[in-house]
Amino acid sequence: MTASLRTFHALAVVACLLATEATMAQNDSLWAVWHDTSAPDSARLKAVQILAWKTVFEQPDSGIALAREQLALALKAGSRSGEYEAHTTMAVGASLKSDHALSLEHLRKSLATARSMHDRKREANTYSNMSNVYKNIGDLPQALEQLQRSLRIDTELGNKEGLAGTFNNIGNIHTELGDLPTALANYQHSAVLAEELNNIRGRAQALLNLGATHLDLGAPDTAVQEFQRSLVLYRRMGRKLEQGMAYNNLGRAYGKLGRMKEAFASLDSAETLLAAIGSMRQVIRTQVNRGNLHLEQHHYAKAVTACAHGARLAQEHGLLQQVRECQQCLTNAYAGMGDFRKAFHAQRAFQDANDSLLELNDSREVARMEVARTYQERMLADSLADARERFARDLAHREQLDAERDRRDLFILSSVGVLIVAGGLWGRLRHVRRSRAAIAREKERSDDLLHNILPHEVAAELKEKGHAEARHFDQVTILFTDFKGFTQASERLTPQELVEELNVCFKAFDGIIAARGIEKIKTIGDAYMCAGGLPDPASCTAADVVHAALEMQTFMKLRKAQRDHDGRPAFEMRVGLHTGPVVAGIVGVMKFQYDIWGDTVNTASRMESSGEVGRVNISEATYALVKDVRGVTDAAPSSDPAPLAFTFTPRGPVSAKGKGDLHMYFVQAAMPPYTIS
């Protein structure tokens, strides 16, 4: 290591130590306030809140314990904000310990507390936190749905701080999905908002994510600048874990640029910081990064030393993901040395860790489904309890009004003659008739609202039984849409204009699918999802859904031409379809929602993401159902068979994330126009 690099490394460590001393002094002051029982409850709550929040990220159990004490004091002092913060901290701690069900339970209580305070900012923040839990258990659609709720509230409030965090989390979801350009756009939006607000933590987080994304997109120069800026901010905050992560990423980025001395110096700084706080997962990642740098230089013996050390630590701490990474590094290092016997053993260890991870992921999927089911049941029960309570209050109020009216009528009857009695009775009859008519109108309005949320058959079952059973459907055709350029267009439109344009498009889609008997499932941000063949399998065919998809694309092309002519930004769209079995039923959080589950949904989503703008992409299963469908032209009837309704462009096997190679087809409408026979 050169003198300049040694100086660089020493200065980094000194800066970290100075930040640590400042943080320790602040912590001592906070502990003093917390332990001073003569201090005001508000001051003690603030102190323990900061301590719990700082502690939970590095020592989850200790942070949770502090948050419990915070909750007890908040309940005693009647501080709703203290309750909210305590439950939020405990939710973070439970999530860090992978107890996702408990994390969601605490967030449910945070949400209820925020609503009781009429605090919309905290409500939006809770939805954002819920999205992180759903992301951790692999339920990315549910994670995005929570983020859209948060985004909607913060947009209404003009809450830039909340929007910055939400855009960052949306970027994380798209990173998980492998959609790096969309992730990058959301991180950039988050960074701009954090910069406007001078939010140091938000800026640091956005910069760290931007750097990682630019590195994965092949722009290491940009990544280095972003990691360095992030590091400066994390030093200012005294966040050692994130400093270590920034140094780790800097090591990778310098390595991509061939600046090996700086790369190794960065990894040395990362290891010093991370070892001091006992973050073994990140320490092991440092060893893997070091080993991979040595592999690039063909220093195989040094790579073995680094990755073997990492493998021992990973094995000791039961970190399977890190075991796999280290054994992969060792396999390549031993093979480079020509020691194929050790390379074979390392490869076997890699495969064992990989198999164990697959089994663990299977069990996590079961756990994810159980968490989602338990949480949805709890929220549904709460929604029903709230509804029953409101109904009981309304009923008691109406009975009280009726009693008062009866007393008033009795007084009138006792004060006047028979003629007035007759008039009073006639007035009462008119009142009853008007009341009944008002009740009938309200019932009709409630039914219309219920039918707008649920299919008619499901709504009828719900009203009759008080619940609706989930059902299995063997053959449902699912349609997904997604707008290209949504993020870029959103930057050129006001929030009101953006919502209005989405509304125009989705209203058009609603009309298209309603005409063909297709059931709308939901919208998720700028994505639209519907399904044909449920809840009544005879309601429409796979061909009807294909027609609807083609009509949607036609509408979007005409809409774009119109807006281009007017000089306004416009959306373009991908559409994907797949047919297969699903389970459908009602879930509830704060309202009923009809939804569908199953691998068919995931495959349909992959058809959309694997498609092209302006085209309709269908799976092999859907193709098999519609390839022989014939249409009826407007021409005079003849003895010849009707022409085929669709033409197809085979795409062959196309790689789809998480699905391998799938056969896909672009579908077009046959000419001339036709209707299905």
C-alpha positions in Angstrom: 0.0 0.0 0.0 1.4 3.4 -1.0 2.0 6.2 1.5 -0.9 8.2 0.0 -3.3 5.3 0.3 -2.2 4.6 3.8 -2.9 8.2 4.6 -6.3 7.9 3.0 -7.2 4.8 5.0 -5.9 6.4 8.2 -7.9 9.5 7.7 -11.0 7.5 7.0 -10.6 5.6 10.2 -9.9 8.8 12.2 -13.0 10.4 10.8 -15.0 7.3 11.8 -13.6 7.4 15.3 -14.4 11.1 15.7 -17.9 10.5 14.6 -18.2 7.6 17.0 -17.0 9.7 19.9 -19.6 12.4 19.0 -22.3 9.8 18.8 -21.3 8.3 22.2 -21.5 11.7 23.8 -25.0 12.3 22.4 -26.1 8.9 23.5 -24.8 9.5 27.0 -26.9 12.7 27.2 -30.0 10.9 26.0 -29.5 8.1 28.5 -29.3 10.7 31.3 -32.6 12.2 30.3 -34.3 8.8 30.0 -33.1 7.7 33.5 -34.1 11.0 35.1 -37.6 10.1 36.3 -38.1 13.7 37.5 -37.8 14.9 33.9 -41.1 15.7 32.0 -42.6 12.7 30.3 -42.4 14.4 26.9 -38.6 14.8 27.3 -38.1 11.2 28.4 -40.2 9.9 25.6 -38.2 11.9 23.0 -34.9 10.6 24.5 -36.0 6.9 24.5 -37.5 7.2 21.1 -34.2 8.4 19.6 -32.3 5.7 21.5 -34.6 2.9 20.5 -34.5 4.0 16.8 -30.7 4.2 16.7 -30.3 0.9 18.6 -32.8 -1.3 16.7 -30.8 -1.3 13.4 -27.6 -2.6 15.0 -29.0 -4.6 18.0 -32.7 -5.4 17.2 -33.4 -7.1 20.5 -32.1 -4.1 22.5 -34.0 -1.7 20.3 -37.2 -3.6 20.7 -36.8 -3.7 24.5 -36.3 0.1 24.6 -39.3 0.6 22.3 -41.4 -1.5 24.8 -40.4 0.8 27.6 -41.2 3.8 25.3 -44.7 2.3 24.7 -45.4 1.8 28.4 -44.5 5.4 29.1 -46.5 6.7 26.1 -49.6 4.8 27.3 -49.2 6.2 30.8 -48.7 9.7 29.5 -51.5 9.4 26.9 -49.1 10.2 24.1 -50.5 8.9 20.8 -47.4 10.0 18.9 -45.2 8.1 21.4 -47.4 4.9 20.8 -47.0 5.3 17.1 -43.2 5.7 17.2 -42.8 2.7 19.6 -44.9 0.4 17.4 -43.0 1.5 14.3 -39.6 0.8 16.0 -40.8 -2.6 17.2 -42.0 -3.4 13.6 -38.5 -2.5 12.3 -36.9 -4.8 14.9 -39.2 -7.7 14.2 -38.6 -7.3 10.4 -34.8 -7.3 11.0 -35.3 -10.6 13.0 -37.4 -12.0 10.1 -40.5 -12.1 12.2 -42.6 -10.6 9.5 -46.0 -11.5 11.0 -45.1 -9.6 14.2 -43.7 -6.7 12.1 -47.0 -6.4 10.2 -49.0 -6.6 13.5 -47.0 -3.7 15.0 -47.5 -1.7 11.7 -51.2 -2.4 11.9 -51.3 -0.8 15.3 -49.2 2.1 14.0 -51.7 2.6 11.2 -54.7 2.5 13.6 -52.9 5.1 15.9 -52.1 7.4 13.0 -55.8 7.3 11.9 -57.0 8.0 15.4 -54.7 11.1 15.3 -56.0 12.0 11.9 -52.3 12.2 10.9 -52.2 11.5 7.2 -48.4 11.8 7.0 -47.9 9.1 9.5 -50.5 7.0 7.8 -48.6 7.3 4.5 -45.4 6.5 6.2 -46.9 3.3 7.7 -48.0 2.1 4.3 -44.4 2.7 3.1 -43.1 0.6 6.0 -45.6 -2.1 5.2 -44.3 -2.3 1.7 -40.8 -3.1 3.0 -42.1 -6.0 5.0 -44.0 -7.4 2.0 -40.9 -6.9 -0.1 -38.8 -8.9 2.4 -41.3 -11.8 2.2 -41.3 -11.7 -1.6 -44.8 -10.4 -2.1 -43.8 -7.6 -4.6 -47.4 -6.9 -5.9 -48.6 -6.3 -2.3 -45.5 -4.2 -1.6 -46.2 -2.0 -4.6 -49.9 -1.7 -3.6 -48.9 -0.3 -0.2 -46.5 2.1 -1.8 -49.2 3.4 -4.2 -51.4 4.1 -1.1 -48.5 6.0 0.5 -47.8 7.9 -2.8 -51.5 8.9 -3.2 -51.7 10.4 0.3 -48.4 12.2 0.1 -49.3 13.6 -3.3 -52.5 14.9 -1.9 -50.7 16.5 1.0 -47.8 17.8 -1.0 -45.6 15.9 1.5 -42.2 15.9 -0.3 -40.4 14.1 2.5 -42.8 11.2 2.3 -42.7 11.2 -1.5 -38.9 11.0 -1.4 -39.0 7.9 0.8 -41.8 6.3 -1.3 -40.0 6.8 -4.6 -36.9 5.3 -3.0 -38.9 2.2 -1.9 -40.5 1.9 -5.4 -37.0 1.9 -6.8 -36.1 -1.0 -4.4 -39.1 -3.0 -5.7 -38.1 -2.5 -9.3 -34.5 -3.5 -8.4 -35.9 -6.8 -7.0 -37.8 -7.2 -10.3 -34.7 -6.6 -12.3 -36.1 -3.5 -14.0 -33.0 -1.3 -13.4 -34.0 1.7 -15.6 -37.3 2.1 -13.8 -35.5 1.7 -10.4 -33.0 4.3 -11.5 -35.7 6.8 -12.4 -37.4 6.4 -9.0 -34.1 6.7 -7.1 -33.3 9.9 -9.0 -36.7 11.3 -8.2 -36.1 10.5 -4.5 -32.7 12.1 -4.6 -34.1 15.4 -6.1 -36.8 15.6 -3.5 -34.4 14.9 -0.6 -32.0 17.5 -2.0 -34.8 20.1 -2.1 -35.7 19.3 1.5 -32.0 19.1 2.7 -32.9 15.7 4.1 -29.5 14.3 4.8 -30.6 10.7 5.5 -32.9 10.6 2.4 -30.1 12.0 0.2 -27.6 9.5 1.6 -29.9 6.6 1.0 -30.9 7.7 -2.5 -27.2 8.2 -3.4 -26.2 4.7 -2.2 -29.0 3.2 -4.2 -28.2 5.3 -7.3 -24.6 4.2 -7.1 -25.5 0.5 -6.8 -27.8 0.8 -9.8 -25.3 2.7 -12.0 -22.7 0.1 -11.1 -25.1 -2.7 -12.2 -25.9 -0.7 -15.4 -22.2 -0.5 -16.3 -21.4 3.1 -15.2 -18.8 2.7 -12.5 -17.4 6.3 -12.8 -20.8 7.7 -11.9 -21.3 5.0 -9.2 -18.0 6.1 -7.5 -19.1 9.7 -7.3 -22.4 8.7 -5.8 -20.9 6.3 -3.3 -18.4 9.0 -2.2 -21.1 11.6 -1.7 -23.2 9.1 0.2 -20.3 8.2 2.4 -19.8 11.9 3.4 -23.4 12.2 4.5 -23.4 8.9 6.5 -20.2 10.0 8.3 -22.0 13.3 9.3 -24.8 11.2 10.7 -22.5 8.7 12.4 -24.2 5.7 10.7 -21.4 3.1 10.8 -23.3 0.3 9.1 -24.1 2.4 6.0 -20.6 3.8 5.9 -19.3 0.2 5.8 -21.8 -0.6 3.0 -20.7 2.5 1.0 -17.0 1.5 1.4 -17.9 -2.0 0.2 -19.6 -0.7 -2.9 -16.7 1.7 -3.5 -14.4 -1.3 -3.5 -16.5 -3.0 -6.2 -16.7 0.2 -8.3 -13.0 0.9 -8.1 -12.3 -2.7 -9.1 -14.5 -2.3 -12.2 -12.4 0.8 -13.1 -9.1 -1.1 -12.6 -8.1 1.1 -9.7 -7.1 -1.8 -7.5 -5.2 0.0 -4.8 -8.1 2.3 -4.1 -10.4 -0.7 -4.2 -8.5 -2.7 -1.6 -8.2 0.5 0.6 -11.9 0.9 0.5 -12.5 -2.7 1.5 -10.0 -2.3 4.4 -12.1 0.7 5.6 -15.3 -1.3 5.3 -13.9 -4.3 7.2 -12.7 -2.0 10.1 -16.1 -0.3 10.5 -18.2 -3.4 10.0 -16.1 -5.6 12.3 -16.4 -2.9 15.0 -20.2 -3.1 15.1 -20.3 -6.9 14.6 -22.2 -6.9 11.2 -21.0 -10.3 10.1 -23.1 -10.4 7.0 -21.4 -7.3 5.6 -18.0 -8.4 6.9 -18.3 -11.6 4.9 -19.4 -9.6 1.8 -16.2 -7.6 2.2 -14.2 -10.8 2.0 -16.1 -12.0 -1.0 -15.5 -8.6 -2.7 -11.8 -8.8 -1.8 -11.6 -12.4 -3.2 -13.3 -11.4 -6.5 -10.8 -8.5 -6.9 -7.9 -10.9 -6.5 -9.5 -13.3 -9.0 -9.6 -10.4 -11.6 -5.9 -10.0 -11.0 -5.3 -13.8 -11.2 -3.9 -13.7 -7.6 -5.6 -17.0 -6.9 -3.8 -17.8 -3.6 -4.9 -14.4 -2.1 -8.5 -15.0 -3.4 -8.5 -18.4 -1.5 -7.3 -16.7 1.7 -10.0 -14.0 1.6 -12.9 -16.3 0.5 -11.9 -19.1 2.9 -12.0 -16.7 5.8 -15.4 -15.5 4.6 -16.7 -19.0 4.3 -15.6 -19.9 7.9 -17.4 -16.8 9.2 -20.5 -17.6 7.2 -20.6 -21.2 8.4 -20.2 -20.1 12.0 -23.1 -17.7 11.8 -25.4 -19.9 9.6 -25.5 -17.4 6.7 -26.3 -19.6 3.8 -26.4 -16.9 1.1 -22.9 -15.8 2.1 -21.7 -19.5 2.3 -22.8 -19.9 -1.3 -21.0 -16.7 -2.4 -17.8 -17.7 -0.7 -17.8 -21.2 -2.1 -18.4 -19.9 -5.6 -15.3 -17.6 -5.2 -13.3 -20.6 -3.8 -14.4 -22.8 -6.8 -13.0 -20.2 -9.2 -9.8 -19.6 -7.2 -8.9 -23.3 -6.9 -9.7 -23.9 -10.6 -7.4 -20.9 -11.5 -4.6 -22.5 -9.4 -5.1 -25.8 -11.2 -6.2 -27.6 -7.9 -9.3 -29.2 -9.4 -9.8 -31.6 -6.4 -10.3 -28.6 -4.1 -12.3 -26.8 -6.8 -14.6 -29.9 -6.9 -15.1 -29.9 -3.1 -15.8 -26.1 -3.2 -18.3 -26.7 -5.9 -20.0 -29.4 -3.9 -20.2 -27.0 -0.9 -21.6 -24.3 -3.1 -24.3 -26.7 -4.4 -25.2 -27.9 -0.9 -25.7 -24.3 0.2 -27.7 -23.6 -2.9 -30.0 -26.6 -2.3 -30.4 -25.5 1.3 -31.4 -22.0 0.2 -33.9 -23.4 -2.2 -35.5 -25.4 0.6 -35.4 -22.3 2.8 -37.1 -20.2 0.1 -39.8 -22.8 -0.2 -40.5 -22.6 3.5 -40.4 -18.8 3.3 -43.0 -18.9 0.6 -45.2 -20.9 2.8 -44.5 -18.5 5.6 -45.2 -15.5 3.3 -48.6 -16.9 2.4 -49.4 -17.6 6.0 -48.3 -14.1 7.0 -50.4 -12.6 4.3 -53.4 -14.7 5.1 -53.2 -14.0 8.9 -52.8 -10.3 8.3 -55.7 -10.1 5.8 -58.0 -12.1 8.2 -57.1 -9.7 11.1 -57.7 -6.6 9.0 -60.9 -8.0 7.6 -62.1 -8.8 11.2 -61.3 -5.3 12.3 -63.1 -3.8 9.3 -66.2 -5.9 10.1 -66.0 -4.9 13.8 -65.8 -1.3 12.8 -68.8 -1.7 10.5 -70.8 -3.4 13.2 -69.9 -0.7 15.7 -71.0 2.1 13.3 -74.2 0.3 12.5 -75.0 -0.1 16.2 -74.4 3.6 16.8 -76.6 4.6 13.8 -79.3 2.2 15.0 -79.3 3.6 18.5 -79.3 7.2 17.2 -82.3 6.4 14.9 -84.2 4.8 17.8 -83.6 7.8 19.9 -84.9 10.1 17.2 -88.0 7.9 16.7 -88.6 8.0 20.5 -88.4 11.8 20.5 -90.7 12.0 17.6 -93.2 9.7 19.3 -93.2 11.8 22.4 -93.7 14.9 20.4 -96.6 13.4 18.5 -98.2 12.2 21.8 -98.0 15.7 23.2 -99.7 17.1 20.1 -102.4 14.4 20.2 -103.2 15.1 23.8 -103.4 18.9 23.1 -105.8 19.1 20.2 -108.9 17.6 18.9 -109.7 14.6 16.7 -109.3 16.6 13.6 -105.7 17.5 14.5 -105.1 13.9 15.5 -106.2 12.8 12.1 -103.9 15.4 10.5 -101.0 14.2 12.7 -101.6 10.6 11.7 -101.6 11.6 8.1 -98.3 13.5 8.6 -96.8 10.6 10.4 -97.8 8.3 7.5 -96.1 10.6 5.1 -93.0 10.8 7.2 -92.8 7.0 7.4 -93.2 6.8 3.6 -90.5 9.4 3.1 -88.2 7.6 5.5 -88.8 4.3 3.8 -88.1 5.9 0.4 -84.9 7.4 1.8 -83.8 4.1 3.3 -84.5 2.4 -0.1 -82.4 5.0 -1.9 -79.6 4.5 0.6 -79.8 0.7 0.2 -79.7 1.1 -3.6 -76.7 3.4 -3.3 -74.9 1.0 -1.0 -75.6 -1.9 -3.4 -74.3 0.1 -6.3 -71.1 0.9 -4.3 -70.7 -2.8 -3.3 -71.2 -3.9 -7.0 -68.6 -1.4 -8.0 -66.1 -3.1 -5.7 -67.1 -6.8 -6.1 -68.6 -8.9 -8.8 -72.4 -9.2 -8.6 -72.4 -12.9 -7.7 -69.8 -12.4 -4.9 -71.7 -9.3 -3.6 -74.9 -11.4 -3.4 -73.2 -14.2 -1.6 -71.6 -11.7 0.9 -75.0 -10.1 1.6 -76.7 -13.4 2.0 -74.1 -15.3 4.2 -72.0 -12.5 5.6 -68.9 -13.9 3.9 -67.9 -15.2 0.4 -66.0 -18.4 -0.1 -62.8 -18.4 -2.2 -63.2 -20.4 -5.4 -60.9 -22.3 -7.7 -61.2 -21.7 -11.5 -59.6 -24.0 -14.0 -59.3 -21.6 -16.9 -59.0 -17.9 -16.5 -57.4 -15.5 -19.0 -55.5 -12.7 -17.2 -54.6 -9.4 -18.8 -51.9 -7.1 -17.5 -51.0 -3.6 -18.9 -48.1 -1.3 -18.1 -47.3 2.2 -19.4 -43.8 2.9 -20.9 -42.4 6.2 -19.9 -44.7 6.7 -17.0 -42.0 8.1 -14.7 -40.7 10.5 -17.4 -44.2 11.7 -18.2 -45.0 12.2 -14.5 -42.1 14.6 -14.3 -43.6 16.7 -17.1 -47.1 16.7 -15.7 -48.6 18.1 -12.5 -50.0 15.5 -10.1 -53.5 16.6 -11.2 -52.7 16.2 -14.9 -51.1 12.9 -14.3 -54.1 11.5 -12.4 -56.5 12.9 -15.0 -54.6 11.2 -17.9 -54.5 7.9 -16.0 -58.2 8.3 -15.3 -59.0 8.9 -19.0 -57.0 5.7 -20.0 -58.5 3.5 -17.3 -62.0 4.7 -17.9 -61.6 3.7 -21.5 -60.2 0.3 -20.5 -63.2 -0.1 -18.1 -65.6 0.4 -21.0 -63.8 -2.0 -23.2 -63.7 -4.9 -20.7 -67.3 -4.3 -19.5 -68.6 -4.7 -23.1 -67.0 -8.1 -23.2 -67.9 -9.5 -19.8 -64.4 -9.3 -18.4 -63.9 -8.7 -14.6 -61.6 -5.8 -13.5 -59.4 -6.9 -10.7 -57.4 -3.8 -9.7 -55.0 -1.1 -10.8 -51.5 -0.8 -9.3 -50.1 2.7 -10.0 -50.0 2.8 -13.8 -50.7 -1.0 -14.2 -54.1 -2.4 -15.0 -55.2 -5.9 -14.3 -58.4 -7.8 -15.4 -59.5 -11.4 -16.0 -61.9 -13.2 -18.2 -63.8 -16.3 -17.1 -64.7 -15.4 -13.5 -66.7 -15.3 -11.3 -68.9 -16.9 -14.0 -66.8 -19.1 -16.3 -69.3 -18.5 -19.1 -69.1 -14.7 -18.9 -66.4 -14.5 -21.7 -63.8 -16.5 -23.5 -60.0 -16.2 -24.0 -60.8 -14.7 -27.4 -62.8 -11.9 -25.8 -59.8 -11.0 -23.6 -57.5 -10.9 -26.6 -60.0 -8.6 -28.4 -60.1 -6.4 -25.4 -56.3 -6.2 -25.3 -56.2 -5.2 -29.0 -58.9 -2.6 -28.5 -56.9 -1.1 -25.5 -53.8 -0.9 -27.7 -55.8 0.8 -30.5 -57.1 3.4 -27.9 -53.6 4.1 -26.6 -52.2 4.6 -30.1 -55.0 7.0 -31.0 -54.6 8.8 -27.7 -50.9 9.2 -28.2 -51.4 10.6 -31.7 -53.9 13.2 -30.3 -51.6 14.2 -27.5 -48.5 14.3 -29.7 -50.4 16.7 -32.0 -51.2 18.9 -29.0 -47.6 18.8 -27.8 -48.4 17.0 -24.6 -46.7 14.0 -23.1 -48.4 10.6 -23.8 -48.1 7.0 -22.7 -47.3 3.9 -24.7 -48.2 0.5 -23.4 -47.3 -3.1 -23.2 -50.0 -5.8 -22.8 -49.6 -9.4 -21.8 -52.0 -12.3 -21.4 -51.9 -15.9 -20.0 -54.5 -18.5 -19.4 -54.6 -21.0 -16.5 -56.0 -21.9 -13.1 -56.4 -19.4 -10.3 -58.0 -19.0 -6.9 -60.3 -16.0 -6.5 -61.9 -14.5 -3.4 -62.3 -11.5 -1.1 -59.5 -9.9 0.9 -59.9 -6.9 3.1 -57.6 -4.3 4.7 -59.8 -1.2 5.1 -62.3 -2.3 2.4 -63.3 -5.4 0.6 -61.3 -6.3 -2.5 -61.9 -9.2 -5.0 -58.5 -10.6 -5.9 -56.9 -13.6 -7.6 -53.9 -15.7 -6.7 -51.8 -18.4 -8.3 -48.8 -19.0 -10.6 -51.1 -18.0 -13.6 -51.0 -14.4 -12.3 -47.2 -14.4 -12.2 -46.9 -15.8 -15.7 -49.4 -13.3 -17.0 -47.3 -10.5 -15.5 -44.2 -12.0 -17.2 -46.1 -11.9 -20.5 -46.5 -8.2 -20.1 -42.9 -7.4 -19.0 -41.6 -9.6 -21.8 -43.7 -7.9 -24.5 -43.1 -4.8 -26.6 -44.7 -1.4 -26.7 -47.8 -1.2 -28.9 -48.2 -5.0 -29.2 -50.1 -7.7 -27.4 -48.0 -10.6 -26.1 -49.7 -13.9 -25.3 -48.6 -17.2 -23.8 -48.6 -20.6 -25.4 -51.6 -21.6 -23.3 -53.7 -18.6 -24.5 -52.5 -19.1 -28.1 -53.8 -22.7 -28.0 -57.2 -21.5 -27.1 -57.5 -18.7 -29.7 -55.5 -19.8 -32.7 -58.5 -21.5 -34.4 -61.1 -18.9 -33.4 -63.0 -17.6 -36.5 -64.7 -14.3 -37.0 -67.8 -13.2 -38.9 -67.3 -10.4 -41.4 -69.8 -7.8 -42.4 -69.9 -9.2 -45.9 -72.8 -11.2 -47.2 -72.9 -14.8 -45.9 -71.3 -17.5 -48.0 -70.7 -21.2 -47.8 -67.0 -20.6 -47.1 -65.8 -20.9 -43.5 -65.4 -17.6 -41.7 -61.9 -16.2 -41.7 -59.6 -16.7 -38.7 -60.1 -13.9 -36.1 -56.4 -13.4 -35.3 -52.9 -13.6 -36.9 -49.9 -14.5 -34.9 -46.1 -13.8 -34.8 -44.3 -16.7 -33.0 -41.5 -15.4 -30.8 -40.1 -18.8 -29.9 -38.8 -19.4 -26.4 -38.2 -16.1 -24.5 -36.5 -15.9 -21.2 -38.8 -14.6 -18.5 -37.6 -13.6 -15.0 -38.2 -16.5 -12.5 -39.8 -18.7 -15.2 -37.1 -19.7 -17.6 -37.8 -19.9 -21.3 -41.5 -19.5 -22.3 -43.0 -19.7 -25.7 -44.7 -16.5 -26.6 -46.7 -15.0 -29.5 -47.6 -11.5 -30.7 -51.2 -11.4 -31.7 -52.9 -9.1 -34.2 -56.5 -8.7 -35.4 -57.3 -10.2 -38.7 -58.8 -8.0 -41.4 -61.5 -7.0 -42.3 -63.2 -6.1 -38.9 -65.3 -8.9 -37.5 -67.3 -10.0 -34.5 -66.9 -13.3 -32.7 -69.4 -16.0 -33.7 
